[in-house]
Amino acid sequence: MTVLRKQMNMYMELKGYSPITTKYYLSHVSNFAKFYNKSPDLLGEKEICEYLHYCITNRHLTEGSVGAIYTALKIFYTKVLHRIWDVNRIPRIKERRRLPLSIHWDSFATHLLDAGTDICYIQRLLGHTRITTTTIYLHLRRMDLLNIKSPLDILVGDQNDWGSRYIF
């Protein structure tokens, strides 16, 4: 292990990075150096930008992957080499905001429920084996329970006189 690699590894361990993150970040810096066939301390902003652009356009890496490479290089250059990292000259890739799939399903299922779809049908659509999973997933509120009419209330009818509802 080179001196620079040891320094980055030690910095990340001291900062509490997970062993997996440390492994991947060290790998990102190593791949960057191999791309230019030079030690990364001999490379600068121009090479960093070119490499990130190459990762996007030629390797077709996702925003998350390029972001991880960016962060690994930033840690290496700022914390190990103590260089200034100019975010205006080395721009970070803008990650697209995506809603998690569960939010989409959540909204879909909630709309179905609001439209009067039977909860058992929604349960089958979502692939749940237990109805309790579906109710948690739909964030059913206690207010929904207030709208449920008892079969006894339907038989007796809507009467405001509570006394006439009960038979003693």
C-alpha positions as CSV (number, residue, x, y, z in Angstrom):
1,M,0.0,0.0,0.0
2,T,1.4,3.4,-1.0
3,V,2.0,6.2,1.5
4,L,-0.9,8.3,0.0
5,R,-3.3,5.3,0.0
6,K,-2.4,4.6,3.7
7,Q,-3.0,8.3,4.6
8,M,-6.4,8.2,2.9
9,N,-7.3,4.9,4.5
10,M,-6.3,6.2,8.0
11,Y,-8.2,9.5,7.5
12,M,-11.4,7.6,6.5
13,E,-11.0,5.1,9.5
14,L,-10.5,8.0,11.9
15,K,-13.6,9.8,10.5
16,G,-15.6,6.6,11.0
17,Y,-16.3,5.7,7.4
18,S,-17.5,2.1,6.9
19,P,-15.0,-0.4,5.7
20,I,-17.0,-0.9,2.5
21,T,-17.1,2.9,1.8
22,T,-13.4,3.1,2.5
23,K,-12.7,0.2,0.1
24,Y,-14.8,1.8,-2.7
25,Y,-13.3,5.3,-2.2
26,L,-9.8,4.0,-2.3
27,S,-10.7,2.0,-5.4
28,H,-12.1,5.2,-7.1
29,V,-8.9,7.1,-6.5
30,S,-6.9,4.1,-7.7
31,N,-9.0,3.9,-10.9
32,F,-8.5,7.6,-11.5
33,A,-4.7,7.2,-11.2
34,K,-4.7,4.1,-13.5
35,F,-6.8,6.1,-16.1
36,Y,-3.9,8.5,-16.5
37,N,-1.2,6.0,-15.6
38,K,0.2,8.5,-13.0
39,S,0.2,9.0,-9.3
40,P,-2.9,11.1,-8.4
41,D,-0.8,13.7,-6.6
42,L,0.6,14.6,-10.0
43,L,-2.9,15.3,-11.4
44,G,-5.0,18.3,-11.0
45,E,-8.4,20.0,-11.6
46,K,-8.2,19.6,-15.4
47,E,-7.7,15.8,-15.1
48,I,-10.4,15.4,-12.4
49,C,-13.0,17.2,-14.6
50,E,-11.9,15.2,-17.7
51,Y,-12.1,11.9,-15.7
52,L,-15.6,12.7,-14.3
53,H,-16.8,13.6,-17.8
54,Y,-15.4,10.4,-19.1
55,C,-17.2,8.4,-16.4
56,I,-20.5,10.1,-17.4
57,T,-20.2,10.0,-21.2
58,N,-18.1,6.9,-22.0
59,R,-18.7,4.6,-19.0
60,H,-22.3,5.8,-18.7
61,L,-22.2,5.7,-14.9
62,T,-25.2,6.8,-12.9
63,E,-25.3,10.1,-11.1
64,G,-24.8,8.3,-7.8
65,S,-21.7,6.5,-9.0
66,V,-20.1,9.6,-10.4
67,G,-21.0,11.4,-7.1
68,A,-19.2,8.7,-5.2
69,I,-16.1,9.1,-7.4
70,Y,-16.3,12.9,-7.0
71,T,-16.5,12.6,-3.2
72,A,-13.6,10.1,-3.1
73,L,-11.4,12.4,-5.1
74,K,-12.4,15.4,-3.1
75,I,-11.5,13.6,0.2
76,F,-8.1,12.6,-1.3
77,Y,-7.2,16.0,-2.6
78,T,-8.5,18.1,0.3
79,K,-7.7,15.8,3.3
80,V,-4.7,13.8,2.2
81,L,-2.9,16.3,-0.2
82,H,-4.4,19.4,1.6
83,R,-5.2,21.1,-1.7
84,I,-8.0,23.6,-2.3
85,W,-11.0,22.1,-4.0
86,D,-12.7,24.8,-6.1
87,V,-16.4,23.7,-6.6
88,N,-16.7,26.3,-9.4
89,R,-13.9,24.6,-11.3
90,I,-14.7,21.0,-10.4
91,P,-18.6,21.0,-10.4
92,R,-20.4,18.2,-8.8
93,I,-22.9,16.3,-11.0
94,K,-26.4,17.2,-10.3
95,E,-28.4,14.2,-9.2
96,R,-31.9,13.9,-10.4
97,R,-34.5,13.7,-7.7
98,R,-36.5,10.6,-7.9
99,L,-39.4,9.6,-5.7
100,P,-38.9,6.1,-4.2
101,L,-41.2,3.5,-5.8
102,S,-42.9,3.0,-2.5
103,I,-44.1,6.6,-2.5
104,H,-45.7,6.0,-5.9
105,W,-47.4,2.8,-4.8
106,D,-48.4,4.5,-1.6
107,S,-50.1,7.4,-3.5
108,F,-51.7,4.9,-5.9
109,A,-53.1,2.7,-3.2
110,T,-54.3,5.7,-1.2
111,H,-56.2,7.1,-4.2
112,L,-57.8,3.7,-4.8
113,L,-58.9,3.6,-1.1
114,D,-60.2,7.2,-1.3
115,A,-62.2,6.2,-4.4
116,G,-63.9,3.4,-2.5
117,T,-61.9,0.4,-3.7
118,D,-62.2,-2.5,-1.3
119,I,-59.1,-2.8,0.9
120,C,-58.8,-6.5,0.2
121,Y,-58.5,-5.8,-3.5
122,I,-55.8,-3.2,-2.8
123,Q,-54.1,-5.8,-0.7
124,R,-54.0,-8.2,-3.6
125,L,-52.8,-5.5,-6.0
126,L,-49.9,-4.6,-3.7
127,G,-49.0,-8.3,-3.2
128,H,-49.4,-8.3,0.5
129,T,-50.3,-11.5,2.3
130,R,-51.6,-9.8,5.4
131,I,-54.2,-7.1,5.5
132,T,-52.3,-5.5,8.4
133,T,-49.4,-4.8,6.0
134,T,-51.7,-3.0,3.7
135,T,-53.2,-0.9,6.4
136,I,-49.8,0.2,7.6
137,Y,-48.7,0.9,4.0
138,L,-51.7,3.0,3.4
139,H,-51.2,5.0,6.6
140,L,-54.8,4.5,7.6
141,R,-55.9,7.1,10.1
142,R,-58.2,6.6,13.1
143,M,-60.4,9.2,11.5
144,D,-61.2,6.7,8.8
145,L,-62.6,4.4,11.5
146,L,-65.1,7.1,12.5
147,N,-66.7,6.9,9.1
148,I,-67.4,3.2,9.4
149,K,-71.1,2.5,10.0
150,S,-72.0,-0.4,12.2
151,P,-74.4,-2.9,10.6
152,L,-76.6,-2.3,13.7
153,D,-76.7,1.4,13.0
154,I,-77.9,0.6,9.5
155,L,-80.6,-1.7,10.7
156,V,-81.9,0.7,13.3
157,G,-81.5,3.7,11.0
158,D,-80.1,7.2,11.6
159,Q,-81.8,8.3,14.8
160,N,-80.6,11.1,17.0
161,D,-82.2,9.6,20.1
162,W,-79.6,7.3,21.6
163,G,-82.2,5.9,24.0
164,S,-84.3,4.4,21.2
165,R,-81.3,2.6,19.7
166,Y,-80.7,0.4,22.7
167,I,-83.0,-2.4,23.9
168,F,-82.7,-3.2,27.6
